[in-house]
Amino acid sequence: MNDKGKTSVDIERIEKAVTEILLAVGEEVGREGLKETPERVARMYAELLAGMHEDPKEHLRSVFAENYDEIVLLRDIPFYSICEHHLMPFIGQAHVAYLPSGAILGISKLARIVDCFARRLQAQERLTYQIADFIMNSLKPQGVAVVLEASHSCMTIRGIKKPGSMMVTSAVRGIFKRDPKSRSEVMSLMNK
């Protein structure tokens, strides 16, 4: 446990598991290039999966009362996540928009919310709706739209091996789901 009471990653257990993987593929774990690999991999997983132990509500401290009633959009937010099916990374960009209802969120907090959910074992579809639902339920805007575009290494360098392919997912809530004109407006802003 860390000082905030959150469960932390078991580094030692990951090191042992990585050592077993290296042995299972026929490697000599004591050779020069692999001596510290289990430790490095353990630290990597702790970093890449840090969102598992983070509460996204921490990023709601910068909510401001504001009578702004037009679309707020943060485009091209870089993110990376780990595919829960193959434990391989998928990397892309998120586009997050909302239509305020008396409150706005500090701009960097949108990117932090994306990171919080992305740094977990994920499926891109789930990641997309987690971001949208969290903003909708927490900020209570008139609507939310989230589009993620990502390249999945589990598809580009293994399996079907289709480099350059891009998976696109979307989640729309509130007015963006109900009103075709509003949905069209927000999607056109995301695609500029």
C-alpha positions as CSV (number, residue, x, y, z in Angstrom):
1,M,0.0,0.0,0.0
2,N,1.2,3.5,-0.7
3,D,0.7,6.6,1.5
4,K,-2.8,7.3,0.0
5,G,-4.1,3.8,0.9
6,K,-4.1,2.7,-2.7
7,T,-3.0,-0.8,-3.6
8,S,0.3,-0.5,-5.5
9,V,1.9,-2.9,-8.1
10,D,3.7,-5.9,-6.7
11,I,7.1,-5.2,-8.3
12,E,8.7,-8.4,-6.9
13,R,6.0,-10.6,-8.2
14,I,6.3,-9.1,-11.7
15,E,10.0,-9.6,-11.6
16,K,9.6,-13.3,-10.8
17,A,7.0,-13.7,-13.5
18,V,9.2,-12.1,-16.1
19,T,12.1,-14.3,-15.1
20,E,9.8,-17.3,-15.7
21,I,8.8,-16.0,-19.1
22,L,12.5,-15.5,-20.1
23,L,13.2,-19.1,-18.9
24,A,10.2,-20.4,-20.8
25,V,11.3,-18.9,-24.1
26,G,14.8,-20.5,-23.7
27,E,16.7,-17.4,-22.6
28,E,19.7,-17.4,-20.2
29,V,18.4,-15.0,-17.5
30,G,21.9,-14.4,-16.1
31,R,23.4,-13.1,-19.3
32,E,24.6,-9.5,-19.4
33,G,21.7,-8.0,-21.4
34,L,19.0,-9.7,-19.3
35,K,20.3,-9.3,-15.8
36,E,18.1,-6.3,-15.0
37,T,15.3,-7.0,-17.4
38,P,12.8,-8.4,-14.9
39,E,13.2,-5.2,-12.7
40,R,12.9,-2.9,-15.7
41,V,9.8,-4.7,-17.0
42,A,8.2,-4.5,-13.5
43,R,8.9,-0.8,-13.3
44,M,7.5,-0.4,-16.8
45,Y,4.2,-2.1,-15.9
46,A,3.9,0.0,-12.8
47,E,4.2,3.1,-14.9
48,L,2.0,2.0,-17.8
49,L,-0.7,0.8,-15.5
50,A,-0.6,3.6,-12.9
51,G,-4.2,4.6,-13.7
52,M,-5.4,1.4,-12.1
53,H,-4.6,3.0,-8.7
54,E,-5.7,6.5,-9.6
55,D,-9.1,8.0,-8.8
56,P,-10.2,10.2,-11.8
57,K,-12.2,12.4,-9.4
58,E,-8.8,13.9,-8.3
59,H,-8.9,15.8,-11.6
60,L,-12.2,17.5,-10.8
61,R,-10.6,20.1,-8.5
62,S,-10.4,22.6,-11.3
63,V,-14.1,23.0,-12.1
64,F,-15.2,26.6,-12.5
65,A,-18.7,28.1,-12.6
66,E,-19.0,29.7,-16.0
67,N,-22.0,30.5,-18.2
68,Y,-20.2,29.4,-21.4
69,D,-22.7,27.5,-23.5
70,E,-20.8,26.5,-26.6
71,I,-18.7,23.4,-27.4
72,V,-15.5,22.9,-25.5
73,L,-13.1,20.6,-27.4
74,L,-9.6,19.3,-26.7
75,R,-8.4,17.5,-29.8
76,D,-5.3,15.4,-30.5
77,I,-4.6,14.3,-26.9
78,P,-1.9,11.7,-27.2
79,F,-2.5,8.5,-25.1
80,Y,-1.2,5.0,-24.8
81,S,-2.8,2.0,-23.2
82,I,-2.3,-1.7,-22.7
83,C,-4.6,-4.1,-24.6
84,E,-6.0,-6.5,-22.0
85,H,-6.1,-9.4,-24.5
86,H,-2.4,-9.5,-25.4
87,L,-0.7,-7.2,-22.9
88,M,0.6,-5.1,-25.8
89,P,0.3,-1.4,-26.2
90,F,-2.1,0.6,-28.3
91,I,-1.2,4.2,-29.0
92,G,-3.3,7.0,-30.4
93,Q,-5.1,10.3,-30.0
94,A,-8.2,11.2,-28.1
95,H,-10.6,14.0,-29.0
96,V,-12.9,15.0,-26.0
97,A,-15.7,17.6,-26.2
98,Y,-18.5,18.7,-23.9
99,L,-21.2,21.3,-24.0
100,P,-21.1,23.0,-20.6
101,S,-24.1,23.5,-18.3
102,G,-22.9,26.2,-15.9
103,A,-19.4,24.7,-15.2
104,I,-16.2,24.3,-17.1
105,L,-13.2,22.1,-16.4
106,G,-9.6,23.2,-16.4
107,I,-8.3,22.2,-19.8
108,S,-5.4,20.1,-18.7
109,K,-7.8,18.0,-16.6
110,L,-9.4,16.6,-19.8
111,A,-6.0,15.2,-20.8
112,R,-5.4,13.9,-17.3
113,I,-8.8,12.1,-17.3
114,V,-7.9,10.4,-20.6
115,D,-4.6,9.3,-19.1
116,C,-6.2,8.0,-15.9
117,F,-8.4,5.7,-17.8
118,A,-5.9,4.8,-20.5
119,R,-3.2,3.7,-18.0
120,R,-5.1,0.5,-17.2
121,L,-5.6,-2.8,-18.9
122,Q,-8.1,-1.8,-21.5
123,A,-10.2,-2.5,-24.5
124,Q,-10.4,0.7,-26.7
125,E,-14.2,0.5,-26.7
126,R,-14.4,0.5,-22.9
127,L,-11.8,3.2,-22.6
128,T,-13.9,5.4,-24.9
129,Y,-17.1,5.1,-22.9
130,Q,-15.4,5.3,-19.5
131,I,-14.0,8.8,-20.5
132,A,-17.4,9.9,-21.8
133,D,-19.4,8.5,-18.9
134,F,-17.1,10.0,-16.3
135,I,-17.2,13.5,-17.7
136,M,-21.0,13.3,-18.2
137,N,-21.7,12.0,-14.7
138,S,-19.1,14.3,-12.9
139,L,-19.4,17.6,-14.7
140,K,-23.1,17.3,-15.7
141,P,-22.7,19.0,-19.0
142,Q,-25.5,19.1,-21.7
143,G,-23.5,16.6,-23.7
144,V,-20.2,14.8,-24.2
145,A,-18.5,13.4,-27.2
146,V,-15.3,11.3,-27.2
147,V,-13.5,9.9,-30.2
148,L,-10.4,7.7,-29.9
149,E,-8.1,6.8,-32.8
150,A,-5.4,4.2,-32.1
151,S,-3.0,1.8,-33.6
152,H,-2.9,-1.6,-31.8
153,S,0.4,-3.4,-31.8
154,C,-1.4,-6.6,-31.1
155,M,-2.7,-6.2,-34.7
156,T,0.2,-4.4,-36.4
157,I,3.2,-6.5,-35.3
158,R,1.7,-9.9,-34.6
159,G,-1.4,-11.8,-35.7
160,I,-2.7,-10.4,-38.9
161,K,0.2,-7.9,-39.1
162,K,-1.5,-4.8,-40.7
163,P,0.7,-1.8,-39.9
164,G,-0.9,1.5,-40.5
165,S,-4.4,0.3,-39.5
166,M,-6.2,2.6,-37.2
167,M,-9.1,1.7,-34.9
168,V,-11.7,4.5,-34.3
169,T,-14.2,4.4,-31.5
170,S,-16.7,7.0,-30.4
171,A,-19.1,7.6,-27.5
172,V,-21.7,10.4,-27.4
173,R,-23.8,11.4,-24.5
174,G,-26.6,13.9,-23.8
175,I,-27.5,16.4,-26.5
176,F,-24.8,15.0,-28.9
177,K,-26.7,11.7,-28.8
178,R,-30.2,13.1,-29.0
179,D,-29.7,15.9,-31.5
180,P,-28.3,15.0,-35.0
181,K,-27.4,18.7,-35.7
182,S,-25.4,19.0,-32.4
183,R,-23.7,15.6,-33.1
184,S,-22.8,16.7,-36.6
185,E,-21.3,20.0,-35.3
186,V,-19.1,18.3,-32.7
187,M,-17.9,15.6,-35.0
188,S,-17.0,18.2,-37.7
189,L,-15.0,20.1,-35.1
190,M,-13.2,16.9,-34.1
191,N,-12.3,16.1,-37.7
192,K,-10.7,19.5,-38.6
